[in-house]
């Protein structure tokens, strides 16, 4: 088993449950996202000892991300919380074909003040 350390912005993700522009969608499912977070999950599933470095807000998405890390066996010793800035998030359209529109809400987030 190898030791893995990665750093990145973990974010909340709201995926539309119905087709249509994001501004018209009424129902979303909640997830977490972030390229480095996905990598950390994959490495943990392969049996590696994984630690993740990030900063999240003291908000529902931040708490969800911390719970997700623990549930996936990823050490969160280096995940700091920020009382003054929110966790970033994305909203993703549901489409039948082509690429979905993704809205990123990341300005002035906890991680941007890392």
MOPAC internal coordinates of N, CA, C and O (Angstrom, degrees):
PM7 1SCF
backbone

  N    0.0000 0     0.00 0     0.00 0    0    0    0
  C    1.4479 1     0.00 0     0.00 0    1    0    0
  C    1.5276 1   108.26 1     0.00 0    2    1    0
  O    1.2310 1   120.83 1   -46.57 1    3    2    1
  N    1.3270 1   116.02 1   133.43 1    3    2    1
  C    1.4557 1   122.65 1   178.58 1    5    3    2
  C    1.5202 1   110.66 1   -98.79 1    6    5    3
  O    1.2310 1   121.52 1   -23.58 1    7    6    5
  N    1.3212 1   114.69 1   156.42 1    7    6    5
  C    1.4584 1   120.36 1   172.56 1    9    7    6
  C    1.5234 1   107.87 1   -93.74 1   10    9    7
  O    1.2310 1   120.70 1   -47.68 1   11   10    9
  N    1.3253 1   116.28 1   132.32 1   11   10    9
  C    1.4612 1   122.47 1  -178.00 1   13   11   10
  C    1.5204 1   108.30 1  -125.59 1   14   13   11
  O    1.2310 1   120.79 1   -45.75 1   15   14   13
  N    1.3262 1   116.10 1   134.25 1   15   14   13
  C    1.4572 1   122.56 1   176.42 1   17   15   14
  C    1.5253 1   107.51 1  -129.02 1   18   17   15
  O    1.2310 1   120.56 1   -53.06 1   19   18   17
  N    1.3206 1   116.54 1   126.94 1   19   18   17
  C    1.4649 1   119.85 1   178.71 1   21   19   18
  C    1.5261 1   108.87 1  -137.04 1   22   21   19
  O    1.2310 1   121.57 1   -24.50 1   23   22   21
  N    1.3260 1   114.60 1   155.50 1   23   22   21
  C    1.4620 1   121.27 1  -178.42 1   25   23   22
  C    1.5237 1   108.62 1  -129.51 1   26   25   23
  O    1.2310 1   120.48 1   -39.75 1   27   26   25
  N    1.3272 1   116.68 1   140.25 1   27   26   25
  C    1.4552 1   119.39 1   177.32 1   29   27   26
  C    1.5092 1   111.97 1   179.05 1   30   29   27
  O    1.2310 1   121.43 1    -5.78 1   31   30   29
  N    1.3187 1   114.86 1   174.22 1   31   30   29
  C    1.4637 1   121.12 1   178.57 1   33   31   30
  C    1.5128 1   110.06 1   -92.28 1   34   33   31
  O    1.2310 1   120.75 1   -72.20 1   35   34   33
  N    1.3156 1   116.17 1   107.80 1   35   34   33
  C    1.4622 1   121.03 1   171.62 1   37   35   34
  C    1.5223 1   107.21 1   -80.90 1   38   37   35
  O    1.2310 1   120.71 1   -41.11 1   39   38   37
  N    1.3188 1   116.25 1   138.89 1   39   38   37
  C    1.4674 1   120.49 1  -177.29 1   41   39   38
  C    1.5203 1   110.71 1  -133.80 1   42   41   39
  O    1.2310 1   121.81 1   -20.78 1   43   42   41
  N    1.3145 1   114.15 1   159.22 1   43   42   41
  C    1.4477 1   119.92 1   169.55 1   45   43   42
  C    1.5243 1   108.22 1   -77.05 1   46   45   43
  O    1.2310 1   120.73 1   -25.53 1   47   46   45
  N    1.3116 1   116.21 1   154.47 1   47   46   45
  C    1.4648 1   121.25 1   179.48 1   49   47   46
  C    1.5190 1   108.71 1  -137.33 1   50   49   47
  O    1.2310 1   120.94 1   -55.08 1   51   50   49
  N    1.3190 1   115.80 1   124.92 1   51   50   49
  C    1.4585 1   121.85 1   174.91 1   53   51   50
  C    1.5214 1   107.58 1  -110.75 1   54   53   51
  O    1.2310 1   120.57 1   -63.94 1   55   54   53
  N    1.3352 1   116.52 1   116.06 1   55   54   53
  C    1.4624 1   121.84 1  -178.80 1   57   55   54
  C    1.5232 1   108.64 1  -104.32 1   58   57   55
  O    1.2310 1   121.03 1   -54.02 1   59   58   57
  N    1.3288 1   115.63 1   125.98 1   59   58   57
  C    1.4629 1   120.70 1  -179.74 1   61   59   58
  C    1.5264 1   110.12 1   -59.87 1   62   61   59
  O    1.2310 1   120.86 1   -40.77 1   63   62   61
  N    1.3110 1   115.95 1   139.23 1   63   62   61
  C    1.4560 1   120.86 1   177.69 1   65   63   62
  C    1.5241 1   111.90 1   -97.08 1   66   65   63
  O    1.2310 1   120.91 1   176.20 1   67   66   65
  N    1.3255 1   115.87 1    -3.80 1   67   66   65
  C    1.4531 1   119.77 1   177.04 1   69   67   66
  C    1.5230 1   108.91 1  -134.90 1   70   69   67
  O    1.2310 1   120.95 1   -25.93 1   71   70   69
  N    1.2970 1   115.78 1   154.07 1   71   70   69
  C    1.4624 1   122.01 1  -179.02 1   73   71   70
  C    1.5222 1   109.37 1   -76.24 1   74   73   71
  O    1.2310 1   121.14 1   -39.97 1   75   74   73
  N    1.3245 1   115.43 1   140.03 1   75   74   73
  C    1.4524 1   120.79 1   177.53 1   77   75   74
  C    1.5122 1   110.74 1   141.78 1   78   77   75
  O    1.2310 1   120.98 1   -10.32 1   79   78   77
  N    1.3319 1   115.73 1   169.68 1   79   78   77
  C    1.4679 1   119.58 1   178.81 1   81   79   78
  C    1.5266 1   110.79 1   -60.17 1   82   81   79
  O    1.2310 1   120.57 1   -33.69 1   83   82   81
  N    1.3153 1   116.52 1   146.31 1   83   82   81
  C    1.4630 1   121.20 1  -177.43 1   85   83   82
  C    1.5203 1   112.76 1   -54.66 1   86   85   83
  O    1.2310 1   120.58 1   143.12 1   87   86   85
  N    1.3237 1   116.49 1   -36.88 1   87   86   85
  C    1.4659 1   119.08 1  -177.84 1   89   87   86
  C    1.5328 1   112.98 1   -67.75 1   90   89   87
  O    1.2310 1   120.26 1   164.38 1   91   90   89
  N    1.3383 1   117.11 1   -15.62 1   91   90   89
  C    1.4597 1   120.92 1   179.70 1   93   91   90
  C    1.5248 1   113.57 1  -102.10 1   94   93   91
  O    1.2310 1   120.29 1   168.60 1   95   94   93
  N    1.3184 1   117.05 1   -11.40 1   95   94   93
  C    1.4670 1   121.31 1  -176.63 1   97   95   94
  C    1.5228 1   109.95 1   -75.00 1   98   97   95
  O    1.2310 1   120.91 1   -43.55 1   99   98   97
  N    1.3337 1   115.86 1   136.45 1   99   98   97
  C    1.4624 1   121.05 1   179.81 1  101   99   98
  C    1.5198 1   113.22 1  -105.96 1  102  101   99
  O    1.2310 1   119.58 1   159.43 1  103  102  101
  N    1.3304 1   118.41 1   -20.57 1  103  102  101
  C    1.4642 1   120.81 1  -175.75 1  105  103  102
  C    1.5239 1   111.06 1  -127.32 1  106  105  103
  O    1.2310 1   121.34 1   -47.93 1  107  106  105
  N    1.3162 1   115.04 1   132.07 1  107  106  105
  C    1.4559 1   122.40 1  -179.65 1  109  107  106
  C    1.5195 1   109.26 1  -131.62 1  110  109  107
  O    1.2310 1   120.53 1   -26.63 1  111  110  109
  N    1.3296 1   116.60 1   153.37 1  111  110  109
  C    1.4587 1   120.83 1   169.39 1  113  111  110
  C    1.5270 1   107.64 1  -104.99 1  114  113  111
  O    1.2310 1   120.79 1   -35.59 1  115  114  113
  N    1.3120 1   116.10 1   144.41 1  115  114  113
  C    1.4600 1   121.46 1  -175.31 1  117  115  114
  C    1.5258 1   110.51 1   -97.14 1  118  117  115
  O    1.2310 1   120.97 1   -43.51 1  119  118  117
  N    1.3404 1   115.76 1   136.49 1  119  118  117
  C    1.4579 1   123.25 1   178.80 1  121  119  118
  C    1.5293 1   107.75 1  -144.01 1  122  121  119
  O    1.2310 1   120.67 1     4.79 1  123  122  121
  N    1.3224 1   116.33 1  -175.21 1  123  122  121
  C    1.4583 1   121.68 1   170.72 1  125  123  122
  C    1.5245 1   107.63 1  -123.04 1  126  125  123
  O    1.2310 1   120.88 1   -22.23 1  127  126  125
  N    1.3300 1   115.92 1   157.77 1  127  126  125
  C    1.4570 1   118.91 1  -179.25 1  129  127  126
  C    1.5225 1   110.38 1  -152.10 1  130  129  127
  O    1.2310 1   121.43 1    -7.56 1  131  130  129
  N    1.2976 1   114.86 1   172.44 1  131  130  129
  C    1.4583 1   123.46 1  -179.87 1  133  131  130
  C    1.5185 1   108.03 1   139.73 1  134  133  131
  O    1.2310 1   120.26 1   -50.62 1  135  134  133
  N    1.3273 1   117.11 1   129.38 1  135  134  133
  C    1.4677 1   121.16 1  -175.94 1  137  135  134
  C    1.5251 1   112.18 1   -55.94 1  138  137  135
  O    1.2310 1   120.30 1   132.12 1  139  138  137
  N    1.3252 1   117.02 1   -47.88 1  139  138  137
  C    1.4611 1   120.17 1  -178.27 1  141  139  138
  C    1.5251 1   111.52 1   -69.42 1  142  141  139
  O    1.2310 1   120.67 1   149.29 1  143  142  141
  N    1.3267 1   116.32 1   -30.71 1  143  142  141
  C    1.4609 1   120.06 1   175.60 1  145  143  142
  C    1.5283 1   109.89 1   -66.23 1  146  145  143
  O    1.2310 1   120.41 1   136.87 1  147  146  145
  N    1.3170 1   116.81 1   -43.13 1  147  146  145
  C    1.4673 1   120.47 1   176.62 1  149  147  146
  C    1.5294 1   110.88 1   -59.60 1  150  149  147
  O    1.2310 1   120.83 1   137.94 1  151  150  149
  N    1.3236 1   116.03 1   -42.06 1  151  150  149
  C    1.4661 1   121.34 1   177.62 1  153  151  150
  C    1.5258 1   110.47 1   -61.44 1  154  153  151
  O    1.2310 1   120.46 1   134.37 1  155  154  153
  N    1.3264 1   116.73 1   -45.63 1  155  154  153
  C    1.4608 1   121.18 1  -179.73 1  157  155  154
  C    1.5288 1   110.99 1   -60.06 1  158  157  155
  O    1.2310 1   120.46 1   138.15 1  159  158  157
  N    1.3241 1   116.72 1   -41.85 1  159  158  157
  C    1.4755 1   120.60 1   178.86 1  161  159  158
  C    1.5222 1   109.91 1   -62.76 1  162  161  159
  O    1.2310 1   120.48 1   133.96 1  163  162  161
  N    1.3215 1   116.70 1   -46.04 1  163  162  161
  C    1.4657 1   120.23 1   179.86 1  165  163  162
  C    1.5173 1   112.20 1   -60.86 1  166  165  163
  O    1.2310 1   120.67 1   136.43 1  167  166  165
  N    1.3297 1   116.32 1   -43.57 1  167  166  165
  C    1.4637 1   120.07 1   179.87 1  169  167  166
  C    1.5226 1   111.36 1   -65.93 1  170  169  167
  O    1.2310 1   120.19 1   141.92 1  171  170  169
  N    1.3391 1   117.23 1   -38.08 1  171  170  169
  C    1.4665 1   120.33 1   177.65 1  173  171  170
  C    1.5245 1   110.34 1   -66.08 1  174  173  171
  O    1.2310 1   120.27 1   139.59 1  175  174  173
  N    1.3178 1   117.08 1   -40.41 1  175  174  173
  C    1.4715 1   120.46 1   179.83 1  177  175  174
  C    1.5240 1   111.81 1   -65.71 1  178  177  175
  O    1.2310 1   120.59 1   155.88 1  179  178  177
  N    1.3235 1   116.47 1   -24.12 1  179  178  177
  C    1.4652 1   120.80 1   176.87 1  181  179  178
  C    1.5300 1   111.96 1   -84.41 1  182  181  179
  O    1.2310 1   120.51 1  -177.77 1  183  182  181
  N    1.3353 1   116.63 1     2.23 1  183  182  181
  C    1.4533 1   120.93 1   174.50 1  185  183  182
  C    1.5134 1   115.39 1    95.60 1  186  185  183
  O    1.2310 1   120.14 1  -169.99 1  187  186  185
  N    1.3220 1   117.34 1    10.01 1  187  186  185
  C    1.4549 1   120.63 1   178.95 1  189  187  186
  C    1.5230 1   111.40 1   -82.33 1  190  189  187
  O    1.2310 1   121.05 1   -21.62 1  191  190  189
  N    1.3190 1   115.60 1   158.38 1  191  190  189
  C    1.4608 1   123.61 1   176.80 1  193  191  190
  C    1.5340 1   106.46 1   -90.85 1  194  193  191
  O    1.2310 1   120.26 1   -76.58 1  195  194  193
  N    1.3363 1   117.11 1   103.42 1  195  194  193
  C    1.4616 1   121.93 1  -168.80 1  197  195  194
  C    1.5205 1   112.02 1  -110.90 1  198  197  195
  O    1.2310 1   121.27 1   -47.22 1  199  198  197
  N    1.3365 1   115.17 1   132.78 1  199  198  197
  C    1.4658 1   122.28 1   171.73 1  201  199  198
  C    1.5249 1   107.77 1  -119.31 1  202  201  199
  O    1.2310 1   121.45 1   -33.96 1  203  202  201
  N    1.3190 1   114.83 1   146.04 1  203  202  201
  C    1.4624 1   121.27 1  -176.23 1  205  203  202
  C    1.5214 1   108.83 1  -124.16 1  206  205  203
  O    1.2310 1   120.51 1   -43.36 1  207  206  205
  N    1.3235 1   116.63 1   136.64 1  207  206  205
  C    1.4653 1   122.93 1   178.03 1  209  207  206
  C    1.5193 1   108.07 1  -110.66 1  210  209  207
  O    1.2310 1   120.48 1   -54.91 1  211  210  209
  N    1.3306 1   116.69 1   125.09 1  211  210  209
  C    1.4637 1   120.11 1   178.56 1  213  211  210
  C    1.5229 1   109.23 1  -165.79 1  214  213  211
  O    1.2310 1   121.42 1     1.59 1  215  214  213
  N    1.3079 1   114.88 1  -178.41 1  215  214  213
  C    1.4591 1   122.00 1   174.82 1  217  215  214
  C    1.5212 1   107.41 1  -143.29 1  218  217  215
  O    1.2310 1   120.70 1   -49.56 1  219  218  217
  N    1.3228 1   116.27 1   130.44 1  219  218  217
  C    1.4621 1   121.90 1  -179.01 1  221  219  218
  C    1.5205 1   109.13 1  -128.42 1  222  221  219
  O    1.2310 1   120.80 1   -17.50 1  223  222  221
  N    1.3057 1   116.07 1   162.50 1  223  222  221
  C    1.4531 1   121.10 1   176.12 1  225  223  222
  C    1.5139 1   111.30 1   -79.66 1  226  225  223
  O    1.2310 1   121.43 1   -14.73 1  227  226  225
  N    1.3294 1   114.87 1   165.27 1  227  226  225
  C    1.4622 1   121.01 1   174.32 1  229  227  226
  C    1.5327 1   105.77 1   -90.35 1  230  229  227
  O    1.2310 1   121.33 1  -105.79 1  231  230  229
  N    1.3083 1   115.05 1    74.21 1  231  230  229
  C    1.4604 1   122.45 1  -175.12 1  233  231  230
  C    1.5288 1   107.88 1  -146.80 1  234  233  231
  O    1.2310 1   119.70 1    -6.05 1  235  234  233
  N    1.3286 1   118.18 1   173.95 1  235  234  233
  C    1.4705 1   119.03 1  -177.21 1  237  235  234
  C    1.5241 1   114.28 1   -57.11 1  238  237  235
  O    1.2310 1   119.37 1   140.45 1  239  238  237
  N    1.3420 1   118.81 1   -39.55 1  239  238  237
  C    1.4628 1   119.59 1   178.40 1  241  239  238
  C    1.5267 1   110.78 1   -66.51 1  242  241  239
  O    1.2310 1   120.16 1   137.71 1  243  242  241
  N    1.3208 1   117.30 1   -42.29 1  243  242  241
  C    1.4644 1   120.09 1   178.50 1  245  243  242
  C    1.5145 1   111.73 1   -60.41 1  246  245  243
  O    1.2310 1   120.51 1   135.62 1  247  246  245
  N    1.3262 1   116.63 1   -44.38 1  247  246  245
  C    1.4647 1   121.04 1   178.73 1  249  247  246
  C    1.5244 1   110.65 1   -65.38 1  250  249  247
  O    1.2310 1   120.25 1   140.03 1  251  250  249
  N    1.3267 1   117.13 1   -39.97 1  251  250  249
  C    1.4624 1   121.87 1   177.94 1  253  251  250
  C    1.5278 1   110.70 1   -61.18 1  254  253  251
  O    1.2310 1   120.27 1   137.50 1  255  254  253
  N    1.3306 1   117.08 1   -42.50 1  255  254  253
  C    1.4655 1   121.33 1   179.67 1  257  255  254
  C    1.5224 1   110.43 1   -64.14 1  258  257  255
  O    1.2310 1   119.95 1   135.29 1  259  258  257
  N    1.3216 1   117.70 1   -44.71 1  259  258  257
  C    1.4693 1   120.66 1   178.57 1  261  259  258
  C    1.5265 1   110.91 1   -61.14 1  262  261  259
  O    1.2310 1   120.14 1   137.71 1  263  262  261
  N    1.3167 1   117.33 1   -42.29 1  263  262  261
  C    1.4672 1   121.10 1   177.07 1  265  263  262
  C    1.5237 1   111.10 1   -64.12 1  266  265  263
  O    1.2310 1   120.54 1   140.43 1  267  266  265
  N    1.3368 1   116.58 1   -39.57 1  267  266  265
  C    1.4662 1   122.05 1   179.37 1  269  267  266
  C    1.5311 1   110.65 1   -62.91 1  270  269  267
  O    1.2310 1   120.51 1   136.80 1  271  270  269
  N    1.3285 1   116.63 1   -43.20 1  271  270  269
  C    1.4698 1   120.14 1   178.70 1  273  271  270
  C    1.5272 1   110.25 1   -58.99 1  274  273  271
  O    1.2310 1   120.62 1   130.88 1  275  274  273
  N    1.3210 1   116.42 1   -49.12 1  275  274  273
  C    1.4652 1   120.55 1  -179.30 1  277  275  274
  C    1.5193 1   111.09 1   -61.65 1  278  277  275
  O    1.2310 1   120.25 1   137.25 1  279  278  277
  N    1.3303 1   117.14 1   -42.75 1  279  278  277
  C    1.4640 1   121.34 1  -179.04 1  281  279  278
  C    1.5275 1   111.91 1   -63.82 1  282  281  279
  O    1.2310 1   120.56 1   155.10 1  283  282  281
  N    1.3330 1   116.53 1   -24.90 1  283  282  281
  C    1.4575 1   120.80 1  -179.10 1  285  283  282
  C    1.5269 1   112.89 1  -101.63 1  286  285  283
  O    1.2310 1   120.34 1  -169.02 1  287  286  285
  N    1.3303 1   116.95 1    10.98 1  287  286  285
  C    1.4500 1   121.11 1   175.70 1  289  287  286
  C    1.5172 1   114.56 1    70.61 1  290  289  287
  O    1.2310 1   120.35 1  -151.18 1  291  290  289
  N    1.3238 1   116.93 1    28.82 1  291  290  289
  C    1.4642 1   122.32 1  -179.86 1  293  291  290
  C    1.5201 1   108.26 1  -104.63 1  294  293  291
  O    1.2310 1   120.66 1   -52.24 1  295  294  293
  N    1.3287 1   116.35 1   127.76 1  295  294  293
  C    1.4637 1   121.10 1  -179.41 1  297  295  294
  C    1.5278 1   109.57 1   -67.36 1  298  297  295
  O    1.2310 1   120.94 1   -45.57 1  299  298  297
  N    1.3220 1   115.80 1   134.43 1  299  298  297
  C    1.4653 1   120.68 1  -179.36 1  301  299  298
  C    1.5324 1   111.91 1  -114.93 1  302  301  299
  O    1.2310 1   120.60 1  -155.82 1  303  302  301
  N    1.3368 1   116.46 1    24.18 1  303  302  301
  C    1.4663 1   120.88 1   179.92 1  305  303  302
  C    1.5263 1   112.27 1   -59.39 1  306  305  303
  O    1.2310 1   120.43 1   153.59 1  307  306  305
  N    1.3265 1   116.78 1   -26.41 1  307  306  305
  C    1.4655 1   121.90 1  -177.35 1  309  307  306
  C    1.5312 1   112.36 1  -108.86 1  310  309  307
  O    1.2310 1   120.64 1  -156.41 1  311  310  309
  N    1.3100 1   116.37 1    23.59 1  311  310  309
  C    1.4729 1   121.01 1   174.67 1  313  311  310
  C    1.5249 1   106.79 1  -104.26 1  314  313  311
  O    1.2310 1   121.31 1   -69.47 1  315  314  313
  N    1.3155 1   115.10 1   110.53 1  315  314  313
  C    1.4524 1   121.35 1  -178.53 1  317  315  314
  C    1.5195 1   110.08 1   -93.58 1  318  317  315
  O    1.2310 1   120.96 1   -25.12 1  319  318  317
  N    1.3264 1   115.76 1   154.88 1  319  318  317
  C    1.4589 1   120.44 1   175.51 1  321  319  318
  C    1.5245 1   109.32 1  -110.81 1  322  321  319
  O    1.2310 1   121.37 1   -27.92 1  323  322  321
  N    1.3060 1   114.98 1   152.08 1  323  322  321
  C    1.4652 1   122.78 1  -175.36 1  325  323  322
  C    1.5302 1   108.06 1  -125.81 1  326  325  323
  O    1.2310 1   120.75 1   -61.84 1  327  326  325
  N    1.3178 1   116.16 1   118.16 1  327  326  325
  C    1.4670 1   120.98 1  -179.85 1  329  327  326
  C    1.5274 1   112.84 1   -74.39 1  330  329  327
  O    1.2310 1   120.29 1   160.61 1  331  330  329
  N    1.3266 1   117.06 1   -19.39 1  331  330  329
  C    1.4642 1   121.13 1  -172.22 1  333  331  330
  C    1.5233 1   115.36 1  -102.09 1  334  333  331
  O    1.2310 1   120.01 1   165.01 1  335  334  333
  N    1.3268 1   117.59 1   -14.99 1  335  334  333
  C    1.4641 1   120.35 1  -176.29 1  337  335  334
  C    1.5222 1   110.44 1  -132.34 1  338  337  335
  O    1.2310 1   120.99 1   -35.80 1  339  338  337
  N    1.3185 1   115.71 1   144.20 1  339  338  337
  C    1.4609 1   121.02 1  -176.76 1  341  339  338
  C    1.5270 1   112.03 1   -82.23 1  342  341  339
  O    1.2310 1   121.12 1   -17.32 1  343  342  341
  N    1.3106 1   115.46 1   162.68 1  343  342  341
  C    1.4503 1   122.98 1   172.17 1  345  343  342
  C    1.5291 1   108.15 1   -74.59 1  346  345  343
  O    1.2310 1   120.54 1   -42.94 1  347  346  345
  N    1.3179 1   116.57 1   137.06 1  347  346  345
  C    1.4627 1   120.05 1   176.61 1  349  347  346
  C    1.5168 1   111.08 1   -67.99 1  350  349  347
  O    1.2310 1   120.91 1   -21.47 1  351  350  349
  N    1.3370 1   115.87 1   158.53 1  351  350  349
  C    1.4590 1   118.84 1   176.14 1  353  351  350
  C    1.5225 1   111.12 1  -152.10 1  354  353  351
  O    1.2310 1   121.78 1   -14.05 1  355  354  353
  N    1.3084 1   114.19 1   165.95 1  355  354  353
  C    1.4593 1   122.80 1   177.88 1  357  355  354
  C    1.5180 1   109.02 1  -125.37 1  358  357  355
  O    1.2310 1   121.58 1   -27.01 1  359  358  357
  N    1.3332 1   114.58 1   152.99 1  359  358  357
  C    1.4622 1   121.72 1   170.40 1  361  359  358
  C    1.5219 1   105.93 1  -122.10 1  362  361  359
  O    1.2310 1   120.74 1   -47.44 1  363  362  361
  N    1.3273 1   116.19 1   132.56 1  363  362  361
  C    1.4655 1   120.65 1  -175.62 1  365  363  362
  C    1.5172 1   110.66 1  -124.93 1  366  365  363
  O    1.2310 1   121.08 1   -48.58 1  367  366  365
  N    1.3374 1   115.54 1   131.42 1  367  366  365
  C    1.4646 1   121.47 1   177.85 1  369  367  366
  C    1.5289 1   111.30 1   -70.12 1  370  369  367
  O    1.2310 1   121.34 1   -24.68 1  371  370  369
  N    1.3037 1   115.05 1   155.32 1  371  370  369
  C    1.4592 1   121.91 1   169.18 1  373  371  370
  C    1.5205 1   106.53 1  -100.42 1  374  373  371
  O    1.2310 1   120.29 1   -52.92 1  375  374  373
  N    1.3297 1   117.05 1   127.08 1  375  374  373
  C    1.4579 1   121.37 1  -178.97 1  377  375  374
  C    1.5256 1   109.82 1  -130.80 1  378  377  375
  O    1.2310 1   120.92 1   -22.33 1  379  378  377
  N    1.3257 1   115.84 1   157.67 1  379  378  377
  C    1.4612 1   120.60 1   175.63 1  381  379  378
  C    1.5206 1   111.59 1   -88.56 1  382  381  379
  O    1.2310 1   120.81 1   153.64 1  383  382  381
  N    1.3381 1   116.06 1   -26.36 1  383  382  381
  C    1.4624 1   120.41 1   177.49 1  385  383  382
  C    1.5217 1   109.16 1  -154.42 1  386  385  383
  O    1.2310 1   121.08 1   -21.53 1  387  386  385
  N    1.3064 1   115.54 1   158.47 1  387  386  385
  C    1.4550 1   120.28 1  -179.68 1  389  387  386
  C    1.5172 1   112.22 1    79.07 1  390  389  387
  O    1.2310 1   121.37 1     4.65 1  391  390  389
  N    1.3080 1   114.99 1  -175.35 1  391  390  389
  C    1.4643 1   121.59 1  -178.54 1  393  391  390
  C    1.5246 1   110.53 1   -87.32 1  394  393  391
  O    1.2310 1   120.31 1   -44.92 1  395  394  393
  N    1.3340 1   117.00 1   135.08 1  395  394  393
  C    1.4720 1   119.65 1   177.92 1  397  395  394
  C    1.5251 1   110.88 1   -74.17 1  398  397  395
  O    1.2310 1   120.80 1   -28.56 1  399  398  397
  N    1.3044 1   116.08 1   151.44 1  399  398  397
  C    1.4618 1   121.07 1   171.08 1  401  399  398
  C    1.5249 1   107.66 1   -73.48 1  402  401  399
  O    1.2310 1   120.90 1   -42.72 1  403  402  401
  N    1.3222 1   115.89 1   137.28 1  403  402  401
  C    1.4582 1   121.90 1   178.43 1  405  403  402
  C    1.5254 1   107.90 1  -124.80 1  406  405  403
  O    1.2310 1   120.68 1   -53.16 1  407  406  405
  N    1.3088 1   116.31 1   126.84 1  407  406  405
  C    1.4657 1   121.57 1   176.10 1  409  407  406
  C    1.5234 1   107.57 1  -103.05 1  410  409  407
  O    1.2310 1   120.59 1   -58.00 1  411  410  409
  N    1.3291 1   116.48 1   122.00 1  411  410  409
  C    1.4635 1   122.30 1   178.91 1  413  411  410
  C    1.5219 1   109.75 1   -99.51 1  414  413  411
  O    1.2310 1   120.64 1   -54.54 1  415  414  413
  N    1.3158 1   116.38 1   125.46 1  415  414  413
  C    1.4586 1   121.93 1   176.07 1  417  415  414
  C    1.5299 1   105.35 1  -113.07 1  418  417  415
  O    1.2310 1   120.91 1   -88.44 1  419  418  417
  N    1.3440 1   115.86 1    91.56 1  419  418  417
  C    1.4651 1   121.13 1  -170.38 1  421  419  418
  C    1.5291 1   113.62 1  -132.50 1  422  421  419
  O    1.2310 1   119.20 1   177.26 1  423  422  421
  N    1.3005 1   119.12 1    -2.74 1  423  422  421
  C    1.4557 1   120.67 1  -177.22 1  425  423  422
  C    1.5290 1   110.01 1   -75.51 1  426  425  423
  O    1.2310 1   120.63 1   -46.78 1  427  426  425
  N    1.3163 1   116.40 1   133.22 1  427  426  425
  C    1.4775 1   123.83 1   178.61 1  429  427  426
  C    1.5285 1   112.93 1    61.03 1  430  429  427
  O    1.2310 1   120.38 1  -147.42 1  431  430  429
  N    1.3228 1   116.88 1    32.58 1  431  430  429
  C    1.4629 1   121.01 1   178.99 1  433  431  430
  C    1.5304 1   110.57 1   -82.62 1  434  433  431
  O    1.2310 1   121.02 1    -8.94 1  435  434  433
  N    1.3091 1   115.65 1   171.06 1  435  434  433
  C    1.4654 1   120.90 1   178.52 1  437  435  434
  C    1.5268 1   110.79 1   -55.68 1  438  437  435
  O    1.2310 1   120.25 1   133.57 1  439  438  437
  N    1.3215 1   117.14 1   -46.43 1  439  438  437
  C    1.4640 1   119.77 1  -177.81 1  441  439  438
  C    1.5116 1   112.16 1   -65.55 1  442  441  439
  O    1.2310 1   119.94 1   147.08 1  443  442  441
  N    1.3234 1   117.71 1   -32.92 1  443  442  441
  C    1.4779 1   119.77 1   178.86 1  445  443  442
  C    1.5337 1   111.19 1   -68.90 1  446  445  443
  O    1.2310 1   120.16 1   168.03 1  447  446  445
  N    1.3277 1   117.30 1   -11.97 1  447  446  445
  C    1.4617 1   121.90 1   177.71 1  449  447  446
  C    1.5377 1   109.95 1  -110.08 1  450  449  447
  O    1.2310 1   120.80 1  -154.33 1  451  450  449
  N    1.3092 1   116.08 1    25.67 1  451  450  449
  C    1.4659 1   122.52 1  -178.17 1  453  451  450
  C    1.5117 1   109.64 1   -76.85 1  454  453  451
  O    1.2310 1   120.10 1   180.00 1  455  454  453

